[in-house]
Amino acid sequence: MLPRLISDTRNRIILGIYLGTILYLLMLMSLLDKARPTQVPILGVLLSLVFGMACMALFVVFIRSISQSIQLDWVVSDLYRGAHGSLDRLQHRLKAYQATPDDSHWFCLDTRQAGYLRNVNEPQLSKLLCGRDLIARLQVEPGFFLHRGHPLIRLSTPLSQEDVEEVLDCFDFHDDEMAGDQFSYGLRQISEVAVKAISPAINDPGTAVRALNLIAVILDRLAGTPPVDVGCFDQGRPRLYYRQPDMRALLRAVIAPIRTYGRHDPQVGIAVFQCLKQPLHRALTDEQLEALWDELQALRHDLDEHLGNPWDRRAVNEQIERIDALRRASQPALEPLETSAGR
């Protein structure tokens, strides 16, 4: 949360006004002459009073902002709004998407520094791509950690050494991951909150259930969305293609940790079932459906191994029955859990 607090524009403005007021008061004090106490800069003193009262009001706003920012519900809601907005922008960009070109025979550039890929300077890269009539495809999704020599980008035509340097200058690497414009980053952060909430130290399954409900909304909206992003538009035609995590990778990063750490809690297990059931109502691609069904099978296996109470197992079977009613004919049915007293 600390990087988010420092990067918040409102907090930066408040801290800037504080520092500016302190600097102004120090300069005003240096102008005072003890030998002539009657010659006090009246306007300067008046402004210092105004700035002082303004700082008092801003202090109240700052305390309220900080106290709100560390509340767990606000953090989860903020992450959800960010992920939801990022997905909105992604789906809007994909209106111009037709198909990802085959880049297996293209010219490949490797990264020359290690770090998280934080940002791509699209305006600068777009000038090069449009000027050379090129199409490019990133080999990793934003937020991915790259080592030196890892494939970074493929281009449809080989480049000169000067152009290679210009392309590599368009990528921003950092030691910390802050890919805030990617909905997958927001989902992973929500998943981390849920995992911490169900840990024995905190023991707050209610927060984990709320996080799963919000994750379900994003997964529901992902139905039918291809795992790709586009950019560097040239008269409506994209010249840059980004990789995005597919449904299987997303479930492995977001749902699997909650399933693993919450498999002893029937409330969390049932919430995961409901989270994975929600996208089944939509028009999923075959790959998305297969990934969801595999995760459901893994969840059913975990709960079968770790839930011994027959009443809890009956509650899980109710969810399995509802999910089986939504499956396609090609999908294997989820077997209900045994509820005998001996189990």
N, C-alpha and C positions, 0 to 999 in steps of 0.2 A: 504493500500500500504506500510505502514511503515515496517511491518514484512517482506514483500517481499524484500524491499530495504536492510535491514540488513542481510537477509539470502542469498543475491546474492553473489556468490563466488568471482566475480571480485571486488565488493565493499569491501569485507573482505580483499582481498589481498592488495588493495590500502591502506586501513586504517592500515593494519599491517605494510606495508612498511613505512608509515608516522610515526607510533609510534616507530618503530625500528630505524628510522633515528634520531628522537628526543632523544631517549635513547642513541644512539651512540654519538651524539653531546654533551650531558651532561657528558658522561664519558670522552670524549676527553677534555672538558674544565677542568675537575677535574685533569687532568694530567699536565696541563700547570703550570709552575713554574715562578712566577713573579720575583724571585731573579735571574733567569737565562733565560732571554728572548730570547737569541740566540738559546737555545736548544728547538726548536719547532719540534714536530713530523711531518716531511714533508709528509710522506706517509698518516698519519692520516688526515692532512689538505686536501690533494688531494682527499682522499676518501670522506671526508665531502662535498667537492665541487661537486663530481660526484653524491653523494646521493641527494644533494640539487637540482641539475638540473633534476635528475630523478623525484624527488617529484614535481617539477614544471610541468613536462610533464604529470605525473599521475594526477595532480590537474585538468588539462584540460580534461583528459579522465573522471575523476570522475564527473565534472560538466556536461559534455555532457551526461553521463549515467543517472544522476539524472534528468536532464531536459527532457530527453526522457522518463524516467520511469513514470513521472507524466502526460504525455500526454494521453488523454482519448483514442485516437485511438490505441496507443501502448499498453495500458493496456488491452483493449478488444481483440486485436490481440494476445497478450501473453496468455490471458486466453483461447482463442480459440485453439491456438497451443497446450497448455497443455492438454485441454480436448480431442482434436483430437488424440494426442499421447497416452493418457491413454486408449482411446477406442481401438486404434490399438493394444495395448498390451493385453487388455482384450480379444478381439476377437481372438488373436493369442493363448492365453492360453486356450480358450474354444474349440480349435480344439481337445483337449483330453477329452472334456466333453461329457458324454453320457446321464446320468440322475442323478438327485439329490436323494440320498438315503432317505428312510423314517426314520426320526429321532424321531418320536413321543414317542418311548419307550426307548430312549437312556438315558444315565447318563448325568445329567445337572449340570453345574457349574455356580454359580451366581457371579457377580462382587462384589468386596470388597471395591471399591472406586468409587466416582462419577467423571465424567468428560467426555470429548470427546475421543472416541476411535481413536487415531491417527495412530497407527502402530501395526503390529503384527510381532514378531520376528520369521519369518518362518524357518530359519536354526535351531534354537534351538527347536522349536515346532516339526519340521520334524524329528529330532532325536528321540524324544519321541514317535511320532506316528508310525514311521517305526520300532523302537525297540520293541514296544508293539503290533504291528500289529493292529493299531487303525484307525478309520475314524472319523473325527470331522466335525462339522458344526457350524459356528458362527450364533448366533441368531439375530444379528444386523449387519448393514453394517458399514464399516469404516466411521468415521465422525459423528456417532450417539452419542448423549449425553445420558449417562447411570447414573442412580442413584444406590446407594448401594442396593444390593439384586436383581438387574435386571438380568434375565437370560442372560448369556454371551456366553456359548459354550456348545454343546452337544457332547458326545463321545460315541462310539459304545460299550465300555466296562467300568464298574466302575473302578476307580483308587484308589490307596493308598493315604494316606494323603501327603506323600512325593511327589508323582507324581502330586497331585493336586496343591501343591505349585509351582512346576516346570512349570506347564501349566499356572498358573496365572501370573507368572513372565514374560511370553512371550508377555504380552499386555501392551501397552504404552498409558497412559491416560494423557490428558492435559486440562487446563482450557479454552483454545481457540481452535477453529476449524481450522485446517490447513491440511485437508485431500487432499493434492495437487495431489496425484496419482489417485484420483477418478474423472472420467469424470463428474459425477453428481455434484461434488463440483465446478468444473469450470463452468458448466452451471448455477448453482445458482448464482455464482459471476457475470456472464454476465447478468443474469436477474436483479440483483440488480443495475448494471450500467444503464440498460434500464429504470428501475423504477425511478431512480434518474434523468435521462435525461428528462423524461416527466413530472417531478414535476413542479409546477408553478414557483418555485424559479429559476430553470435552463431553462425550456422550450426549450428543444433541441430534438424534435421528430426525427430528422435525425439520431442521434446516436442510438435511440431506434430501428429504422428501421434496421440499420446496425447490431445491436445486434441480432435482430430477424432473419435476414438472416443467420448469423453464427449459431444460435441455430437450424435453419432448416436443416443445413448440418449434424449436429450431430444426430438429430432425424431421418433423412433419413437413416443414417448408422446404426441406432439401429433396423431397421426393421428385425424381425426374430431372434434377439439376445435374449436369455433367461435372466431373471433377476437373474443371479448367476455369481459368480467368483470362480476360483479354485486355489489351491496352494499346497505347500508341496508335490511335485511330487516324486513318488517312481517308478523308471523305466518307466516313462511316465504315470503312474497312479496317479491321484490326490487323496490326503488323507485329504485335507482340503477344505471345501466348504464355500464360503462367500455368504451372502445375498446381493442383489443389489436392489435398488428401481425399481419397475416395471414402465411401461409406465404411468399408472394412477398417481402414486405418483410423478413421474418426472414432468408430466404436471401440477400437483397441485402446485409443488414447483417452477417451472420455468415459465410457461405460465400464470397461474392464476393471479399472482401479476401484470404482464404487462397488462393483459386483464382488471383487476379491475381498475387500475389507468389510463389506456389509453382509456377507453370506450367513453370518450367525444371527442376524436380526431379521425376523420375518417381515416387519414393517418395511424395511429398506428393500428386501427382496421382492416384495409385492410391488413396491413403487418402481423398481427397475423393470418388472414385467409390464406395468402400465406405460412406462416411458417407451419401451420398445414396441408395444402394441399400437401406439398412436399412429406411426407412419404406415402401418399395414392397411389403413383405410384409404391410402392415397395410391396414385398410379406410379408405383416404383419400377425402376428398371430391373432387369433380371439380376444384375450384379448387386444392386442395393438390397433386393429381397433375399438373395443368398447370404449376404453379410449379416442382415438382421436375423435370419433364421439360425445361422450358426451361433450368434451371440445368445439367442434364446435357448438353444440347446445347451450352451455352456452354463447359462444361468440355472437352468433346470438341474443340471448335473451337480452344481455347487450346492444348491439348496437341498437336493436329495442326500448329499453327503453330510451336511452340517445341521439340518433341522430334524430333531428327533421327536418333537411334540406332535402327536397325531392331529390336534386341532389346528396347529400352524400349517401342517402339510395339507389339510383339507382346504384351508384358505388359499394356499398356493395352487391347488388343483382347480379351484374355481377360476383363477386367472388362466391356467393352461387350457381349460375348456373354452373360454372366450377367445383365446388366441387361435386355437385349432379351428374355430368356426370361420376365421378370416384367412386361413391358409389357402394357397392355390393347390390344384390337384397334383402338381409336380413336387410339392414340398412334403417331406415326411412329417407325420403327426408327432406332436410332443406327447410323450407318454406321461400319464399322471403318476404322482408319487404314491407309494404304498402307505396306507394309513392304519395298518394293523397295530394292535397294542404292542406286539413283540418288536416292531420296528421302532 
